[in-house]
Amino acid sequence: MRSQASAGLKLQWTSDGPHEWIARLSWSPDGREIASASKARGIHLWDAQSGKLRLTIPLPRYHIYSAVWSPDGTVLASSQDDRFIRLWNPKTGEMIREIEAYSQAEADTQRQRRLELLEKLRKKAIAPSRTGEPTGADDADEVVPNYVSVMGLAYSPSGGHLAWGDEFGVRVWFTSSSAPVVLRGQDEVISVAWSPDGRFIAATSYNASLCIFDTHDMTLRHRIQASYGAALGWSPDGKLVVSALGSDIGVWDAESGQLVRVLEGHTAHPRALTFSPDGTLLASKAGSHSGDIEDAGKTTVLFTDNRVLIWRTDTWNVCGAIYDPPGGYIHAGLAFSPTSPSLAMSAANDKVIKVWRLDRKRLLEVPPPPTAVYYRNAKVALIGDSGVGKSGLALVLTGRKFAPTESTHARKVRLLKAQRIQVSGEIREIREMVLWDLAGQPGYRLIHQLHLEDISV
């Protein structure tokens, strides 16, 4: 399947395989090889220059979620649909060690939870697996075999620790010890990422939260409301962490946990995020997923976005795009090379690998869009019985002279305050505080209740 891309992006090669869903791509530290974790019952190592398959490490598991390199490139660690982490010799493919990710008792508990979930899914028309793979209820046993699994996996920058996530939390294993330390506060973990400076561990989960742990005392630093999914990344300086926020991308300050930017551009959930080594670019990959929209009832629709977007991080504008048939799984492969201006991605419905060469000069020369102006507001509501003076109070709050008024019908909206803020660079934001004067007659109260969740005060 042919991809299209904007100026500044040139396709280097397309792999012959693995022809099965790819969950993650990882470059070796020297940039010479790419490891792919997929549903092809093995880990594949590809020559980064030619795209030729160099080595297959057989691993007879249904799902292999991660294959990550140690910082010195001498070890490849994998996580899959069982309760073990395996360490491999990337030159020979021989297994070095098998680590128990969690106990058999915990595995039994997880298995029981999965069976209960499966039983609930049998009663519905569609039985989606926890991996995000759409399935039919009739073959639920076949497509959800991984009652026990470890999805997220990451080496510390020093290589002295491994972090992984499972049903019960994030665990940190000291490579010189035998038992991992459990970090409580985030369960049903999907992705784990270590900050480049080693200070924090970030984790996403099925409970739609992003957690940041402090590695100094192994405690939960921030719990942030985000979206469930595998998309997770750190800026090279360790100051920013990015994850999915609906169909947008949230950018948070790791130290404070504050949301500093929302990147709008995708029309479906981002499934993978990665920064370039110098931090000047951010790549994001979306896909397709189903979701409910509220209308007269509830309608399930398919959201699709076939793009990988390239963002410049000085202005957070899109400067490039790759168009490719999207996949529908919660995971996707996307990674910048650590040594060259190249980007690897899962393509053709996440079943092959494509590597693109980036011309940074051309990408950064892309004219920015007209000065971006964002809008944000806060709604203040006056609520009370009819005839008690709410509308008169609204006049005073908005800087007008008090005067007797007739009873309000429906609602009146008045502007309390407006500001134009220079956020950064060419980005401006209009901020307004608006006052909702809600009618107090009993007939309107039910209607007003539908909008109370939009109110700040």
Legacy VTK file of the C-alpha trace (Angstrom):
# vtk DataFile Version 3.0
C-alpha trace
ASCII
DATASET POLYDATA
POINTS 457 float
0.000 0.000 0.000
1.388 3.349 -1.006
1.887 6.196 1.448
1.849 9.888 0.714
3.756 12.560 2.564
4.265 16.298 2.565
7.454 18.083 1.533
10.493 17.314 3.644
9.608 13.616 4.128
11.035 10.890 1.878
10.345 7.164 2.169
13.561 5.161 2.665
12.220 1.618 2.786
9.261 -0.622 3.521
9.740 -3.938 5.297
8.641 -7.301 3.954
6.664 -8.213 7.047
5.910 -9.055 9.745
2.381 -8.889 8.210
0.814 -8.940 11.651
-0.212 -6.178 14.023
2.844 -4.216 15.231
2.601 -2.900 18.779
5.929 -1.125 19.147
9.114 -0.161 17.306
12.423 0.502 19.045
15.725 1.696 17.544
18.990 0.306 18.863
21.063 2.987 20.649
23.552 3.084 17.750
20.722 3.535 15.230
21.701 0.475 13.190
18.736 -1.774 13.918
15.019 -1.592 14.639
13.243 -4.107 16.874
9.562 -4.773 16.235
7.148 -6.277 18.757
4.088 -7.702 17.073
1.482 -10.446 16.906
3.767 -12.462 14.612
4.876 -14.825 17.430
8.362 -13.397 17.608
10.604 -10.350 17.905
12.066 -9.156 14.609
15.304 -7.218 14.182
15.619 -5.155 11.011
18.642 -3.492 9.442
17.884 0.222 9.711
19.674 1.114 6.470
18.358 -1.542 4.105
15.161 -2.689 5.805
16.272 -6.321 5.577
15.278 -8.738 8.316
18.411 -9.752 10.218
17.073 -11.916 13.020
13.831 -13.403 14.294
13.608 -14.365 17.949
10.808 -16.945 18.197
8.403 -16.258 21.028
5.196 -18.316 20.802
2.879 -15.812 22.420
-0.299 -14.333 20.957
0.647 -10.716 21.664
4.140 -9.279 22.090
3.704 -5.737 23.329
7.227 -4.404 23.792
10.791 -5.063 22.686
13.116 -2.406 24.110
16.895 -2.015 24.037
19.113 -1.463 27.038
20.941 1.883 26.788
24.218 0.121 25.911
22.513 -1.998 23.224
23.647 -5.342 24.663
20.223 -6.547 25.888
16.742 -6.596 24.398
13.844 -6.854 26.884
10.371 -8.038 25.900
6.902 -8.073 27.470
4.014 -10.147 26.194
0.783 -11.882 27.172
2.194 -13.782 30.118
3.574 -12.813 33.523
7.258 -12.696 32.585
9.801 -10.208 31.281
12.417 -11.840 29.065
15.920 -10.557 28.399
17.532 -11.492 25.068
20.933 -11.306 23.419
20.163 -9.195 20.314
23.130 -10.602 18.405
22.295 -14.292 18.784
18.633 -14.276 19.821
19.393 -16.400 22.883
17.440 -15.758 26.066
19.613 -14.396 28.874
17.112 -14.378 31.687
13.428 -14.696 32.520
12.037 -12.355 35.204
8.769 -12.948 37.037
6.809 -9.748 36.464
4.241 -10.664 39.105
3.225 -13.661 41.186
1.089 -16.629 40.256
-1.500 -15.526 42.827
-1.771 -12.130 41.124
-1.994 -13.869 37.761
-4.889 -15.980 39.027
-6.673 -12.838 40.196
-6.089 -11.176 36.833
-7.301 -14.246 34.982
-10.510 -14.284 37.007
-11.108 -10.616 36.224
-10.640 -11.304 32.526
-13.051 -14.220 32.633
-15.653 -12.065 34.337
-15.104 -9.363 31.725
-15.424 -11.921 28.953
-18.698 -13.163 30.375
-20.068 -9.635 30.323
-18.904 -9.168 26.757
-20.664 -12.352 25.672
-23.936 -10.689 26.560
-23.248 -7.868 24.132
-23.243 -7.864 20.369
-19.551 -6.998 20.140
-16.716 -8.233 22.347
-13.692 -5.911 22.036
-10.448 -7.257 23.468
-8.415 -5.328 26.015
-5.814 -4.748 23.304
-8.309 -2.634 21.381
-8.736 -5.223 18.642
-12.380 -5.263 17.465
-13.837 -8.752 17.607
-17.092 -10.617 17.416
-18.654 -12.225 20.456
-18.627 -15.669 18.840
-14.842 -15.845 18.656
-14.140 -14.038 21.943
-12.260 -17.044 23.337
-9.926 -17.001 20.364
-9.162 -13.293 20.296
-8.787 -12.692 24.029
-6.401 -15.473 25.058
-4.136 -13.181 27.075
-5.823 -13.210 30.468
-2.356 -12.495 31.892
-0.115 -9.877 30.301
2.475 -7.137 30.750
2.117 -4.291 28.245
4.323 -1.327 29.179
8.100 -1.789 29.445
10.975 0.720 29.660
14.654 0.815 30.616
15.938 3.582 32.855
18.385 5.982 31.134
21.255 4.465 33.111
20.250 0.904 32.256
20.273 -0.078 35.905
16.515 -0.483 36.177
13.562 -1.816 34.224
10.035 -0.502 34.697
6.909 -2.290 33.539
3.167 -1.975 34.002
0.492 -4.604 34.559
-2.964 -5.032 36.016
-1.866 -4.068 39.523
0.532 -1.177 39.039
3.935 -0.035 37.841
6.933 -2.068 38.980
10.584 -1.141 39.030
13.188 -3.883 38.902
16.759 -3.217 39.931
18.872 -5.289 37.554
21.109 -6.299 40.447
18.209 -7.631 42.559
15.540 -10.287 42.227
12.282 -8.689 43.431
10.709 -5.585 41.814
9.366 -2.597 43.753
5.665 -1.913 43.173
4.580 1.701 42.619
0.968 2.009 43.734
-1.492 4.458 42.290
-1.943 3.331 38.704
-3.505 0.005 37.763
-4.450 -1.590 34.420
-1.312 -0.046 32.928
-0.892 0.196 29.146
2.325 2.172 28.596
5.334 3.061 30.735
8.012 5.646 29.900
11.061 6.769 31.880
11.962 10.460 31.676
15.331 11.016 29.929
16.825 12.520 33.097
15.688 9.509 35.157
13.639 11.596 37.619
10.162 10.372 36.686
8.238 7.390 35.362
5.017 8.091 33.475
2.276 5.532 32.895
-1.032 5.455 31.011
-3.849 3.068 31.775
-7.314 1.838 30.896
-8.761 4.047 33.634
-8.093 7.148 31.508
-5.408 8.687 33.685
-1.769 9.645 33.276
0.335 9.071 36.390
3.797 10.470 37.064
5.935 8.785 39.709
8.986 10.273 41.416
11.875 7.797 41.182
13.685 9.304 44.187
11.170 8.005 46.701
9.049 5.821 44.374
5.855 7.733 45.157
3.013 9.014 42.998
3.736 12.640 42.099
0.770 13.491 39.866
-2.435 11.843 38.727
-3.727 13.579 35.611
-7.045 13.103 33.850
-6.232 12.072 30.274
-7.537 9.410 27.859
-6.945 5.695 27.912
-4.433 4.539 25.342
-0.810 3.704 24.647
0.343 7.137 23.414
3.043 8.431 25.761
6.301 10.343 25.346
8.873 12.569 27.037
10.681 15.609 25.714
14.461 14.999 25.621
15.060 17.456 28.471
12.586 15.595 30.690
10.466 18.695 31.315
7.384 17.787 29.263
5.298 14.634 29.022
2.756 14.081 26.255
-0.221 11.759 26.019
-3.606 11.463 24.322
-6.409 13.776 25.371
-9.377 12.564 23.368
-8.448 13.152 19.739
-6.002 15.853 20.846
-2.537 15.695 22.405
-1.995 16.971 25.921
1.367 18.507 26.855
2.042 18.613 30.599
4.785 20.089 32.731
6.243 17.086 34.557
7.337 19.049 37.612
4.017 20.739 38.331
1.632 18.389 36.551
0.016 21.391 34.845
-1.385 21.194 31.339
0.603 23.679 29.252
-0.674 22.984 25.749
-3.368 21.098 23.860
-2.425 20.167 20.284
-5.450 20.009 18.014
-5.053 18.331 14.638
-6.063 14.684 14.762
-9.636 13.511 14.261
-9.162 10.193 16.120
-7.233 9.118 19.227
-3.435 9.446 18.892
-1.971 5.955 19.428
1.756 6.749 19.507
3.902 9.799 20.280
7.649 10.378 19.963
10.021 13.349 20.198
13.049 13.775 17.960
16.358 13.437 19.864
16.996 17.199 19.734
13.460 17.995 20.873
12.598 20.201 17.903
9.955 17.837 16.493
7.124 15.718 17.845
5.506 12.957 15.788
2.025 11.604 16.479
0.205 8.663 14.899
-3.556 8.228 14.973
-5.750 5.408 13.641
-9.354 4.285 13.762
-11.607 3.511 16.699
-15.290 3.322 17.482
-17.033 5.652 19.881
-20.447 6.750 21.007
-22.043 10.087 20.221
-25.088 11.410 21.980
-28.017 12.381 19.818
-31.627 11.368 20.279
-30.230 8.164 21.726
-26.689 6.787 21.530
-25.035 6.101 18.182
-21.772 4.218 17.698
-19.594 5.670 14.945
-16.117 4.951 13.567
-13.535 7.709 13.955
-10.658 7.447 11.457
-7.472 9.440 10.960
-4.873 8.038 8.541
-2.147 10.569 9.365
1.138 10.776 11.140
1.567 14.449 12.021
4.929 16.167 12.540
4.813 19.101 14.952
7.512 21.724 15.499
7.871 22.261 19.231
8.815 25.955 19.184
5.375 26.970 17.882
3.503 23.638 18.216
2.320 23.962 14.628
2.080 21.033 12.220
4.935 21.155 9.700
4.551 17.759 8.000
2.210 14.815 7.514
2.326 11.202 6.321
-0.820 9.555 4.981
-1.112 5.788 5.340
-3.922 3.229 5.851
-4.616 3.353 9.611
-4.731 0.524 12.084
-7.441 -0.019 14.647
-5.432 -1.265 17.624
-4.687 0.620 20.804
-0.918 0.263 20.181
1.112 1.456 17.178
4.777 1.697 16.246
6.380 5.136 15.967
9.970 6.095 16.840
12.634 8.613 15.825
16.139 7.349 15.177
18.606 8.323 17.927
21.391 8.990 15.417
19.867 10.177 12.134
16.921 12.270 10.915
14.744 9.197 10.347
11.313 8.167 11.588
10.105 4.551 11.778
6.375 3.812 11.820
4.025 0.861 11.587
2.142 1.160 8.304
-0.405 -0.522 6.039
-2.822 -1.136 8.934
0.157 -1.602 11.288
1.390 -4.741 9.507
4.663 -3.516 7.964
7.381 -1.008 8.861
8.175 2.138 6.909
11.166 4.375 7.575
11.119 7.983 6.443
14.005 10.411 5.985
13.307 13.879 7.354
14.675 17.047 5.819
14.587 19.205 8.924
15.348 22.402 7.025
12.410 21.949 4.672
10.096 20.922 7.481
10.986 23.912 9.616
10.726 26.228 6.619
7.067 25.345 6.128
5.210 28.658 6.487
3.287 28.667 9.744
-0.472 29.088 9.535
-1.953 32.518 10.191
-1.280 33.617 13.730
-3.036 31.070 15.885
-5.628 32.474 18.249
-7.134 30.086 20.770
-10.283 30.639 22.768
-11.038 29.615 26.351
-13.881 30.582 28.657
-15.215 30.050 32.140
-18.931 30.127 32.842
-20.391 31.601 36.026
-24.056 30.786 36.661
-26.706 32.601 38.704
-29.131 29.989 39.958
-32.207 30.513 42.131
-35.948 30.910 42.235
-37.761 33.245 39.909
-38.243 36.832 41.091
-35.463 36.952 43.694
-33.292 39.507 41.879
-30.814 37.414 39.899
-31.092 39.550 36.789
-30.581 42.751 38.771
-27.487 41.250 40.356
-26.261 40.260 36.889
-26.467 43.895 35.802
-24.293 45.012 38.727
-21.754 42.196 38.244
-21.298 43.199 34.621
-20.657 46.847 35.517
-24.102 48.266 34.890
-26.445 50.183 37.141
-28.944 48.186 39.133
-32.498 48.368 37.825
-35.629 46.296 38.463
-36.113 43.693 35.745
-38.856 41.361 34.649
-38.443 37.625 35.162
-35.917 36.049 32.838
-37.026 33.351 30.452
-34.577 30.616 29.362
-31.195 32.244 30.044
-29.325 35.443 29.336
-25.578 35.460 28.710
-23.506 38.478 29.687
-19.767 39.111 29.433
-18.012 39.557 32.773
-14.418 39.898 31.601
-12.333 39.377 28.462
-8.569 39.219 27.943
-6.126 38.621 25.114
-3.080 36.687 26.343
0.207 36.217 24.487
0.852 32.549 25.271
4.149 32.046 23.430
5.686 33.086 20.133
2.894 33.872 17.697
0.236 32.071 19.719
-2.433 34.189 21.367
-5.428 33.193 23.440
-8.726 34.933 24.051
-10.017 34.292 27.570
-13.529 35.229 28.560
-15.556 34.947 31.742
-19.259 34.831 30.932
-22.249 35.067 33.237
-25.261 32.838 32.716
-28.445 34.257 34.195
-30.655 31.155 34.374
-34.410 31.494 34.613
-35.811 30.231 37.903
-39.248 29.056 36.784
-39.797 25.347 37.536
-40.332 24.539 33.861
-36.759 25.566 32.989
-34.934 23.732 35.775
-34.734 20.367 34.062
-33.292 22.005 30.941
-30.720 23.942 32.983
-29.534 20.727 34.639
-28.319 19.497 31.260
-25.736 22.301 31.184
-24.536 22.410 34.783
-21.429 20.353 33.983
-20.247 23.226 31.754
-20.309 25.696 34.639
-17.158 26.697 36.514
-18.784 28.645 39.377
LINES 1 458
457 0 1 2 3 4 5 6 7 8 9 10 11 12 13 14 15 16 17 18 19 20 21 22 23 24 25 26 27 28 29 30 31 32 33 34 35 36 37 38 39 40 41 42 43 44 45 46 47 48 49 50 51 52 53 54 55 56 57 58 59 60 61 62 63 64 65 66 67 68 69 70 71 72 73 74 75 76 77 78 79 80 81 82 83 84 85 86 87 88 89 90 91 92 93 94 95 96 97 98 99 100 101 102 103 104 105 106 107 108 109 110 111 112 113 114 115 116 117 118 119 120 121 122 123 124 125 126 127 128 129 130 131 132 133 134 135 136 137 138 139 140 141 142 143 144 145 146 147 148 149 150 151 152 153 154 155 156 157 158 159 160 161 162 163 164 165 166 167 168 169 170 171 172 173 174 175 176 177 178 179 180 181 182 183 184 185 186 187 188 189 190 191 192 193 194 195 196 197 198 199 200 201 202 203 204 205 206 207 208 209 210 211 212 213 214 215 216 217 218 219 220 221 222 223 224 225 226 227 228 229 230 231 232 233 234 235 236 237 238 239 240 241 242 243 244 245 246 247 248 249 250 251 252 253 254 255 256 257 258 259 260 261 262 263 264 265 266 267 268 269 270 271 272 273 274 275 276 277 278 279 280 281 282 283 284 285 286 287 288 289 290 291 292 293 294 295 296 297 298 299 300 301 302 303 304 305 306 307 308 309 310 311 312 313 314 315 316 317 318 319 320 321 322 323 324 325 326 327 328 329 330 331 332 333 334 335 336 337 338 339 340 341 342 343 344 345 346 347 348 349 350 351 352 353 354 355 356 357 358 359 360 361 362 363 364 365 366 367 368 369 370 371 372 373 374 375 376 377 378 379 380 381 382 383 384 385 386 387 388 389 390 391 392 393 394 395 396 397 398 399 400 401 402 403 404 405 406 407 408 409 410 411 412 413 414 415 416 417 418 419 420 421 422 423 424 425 426 427 428 429 430 431 432 433 434 435 436 437 438 439 440 441 442 443 444 445 446 447 448 449 450 451 452 453 454 455 456
